[in-house]
Amino acid sequence: MKIVVGGQVEKKEIESLVKKYGGEQVEVTVKADLEAAMLLKSGGADYYVGACHTGGGGALAMAIALLGKPKCATISMPGKTPIKENVQSAVDQGATAFGFTGDHKEKAIEYLMEALLKNK
């Protein structure tokens, strides 16, 4: 499974968390927002993850522009932590780009990787 990290903040930390929770089953790269979204759109990556301060603005703006809103999911925002069932639902509904706030990165990636690996 190929995952690209975009977004605005904490990219290296997010990369480490994807590796931690995905193990040998994932290949992860870090790119600028536009490049990451284009990589996903072209098939060079299976999923996009990114963080910003709102969870949906800078984290997902380029992904929404290139992929369309139905392929994107905000899984956390200020004051609203990730909910495991909601993350699984977003994956089940076909989202391939996921945004969250930097302060929720640990749980967001934990829940997301669990859902992606389950649906693999």
C-alpha positions, 0 to 999 in steps of 0.5 A: 500500500502506497501512502503519500503525506501532504498537508501543511504541518508535522509531515515527518512525524506523520510519516513516522506514524504511518510506518509505525502503524502500517509496518511492512505493509506500507510504503510512505513518501512525503511531498508538497500538497500539490505534488502529493495530490497529483501523485494520488490522482495519477495512481502513484499512491493509494492514499493521501494523508495530511494535517493542518490547523483545521483538519480540512483547509491546508490538509486537504485543499489540493486533494479536494481540488484535484480529486473532488470532495467525495474522495476526501474526508476530514477525520479530525478538527479543532475540538473534535478528535478522531472517532474510530467508527467515523474513520472506518466509515470514511474508508468504507465509503471510498475516501482516499485522502484524509485530513486531520489536525496536527495535534490529533495525528497519533490517533488519526493515523492509528485509526486510519491505518487500522481501517485501511489495512482491514479493507486492504 
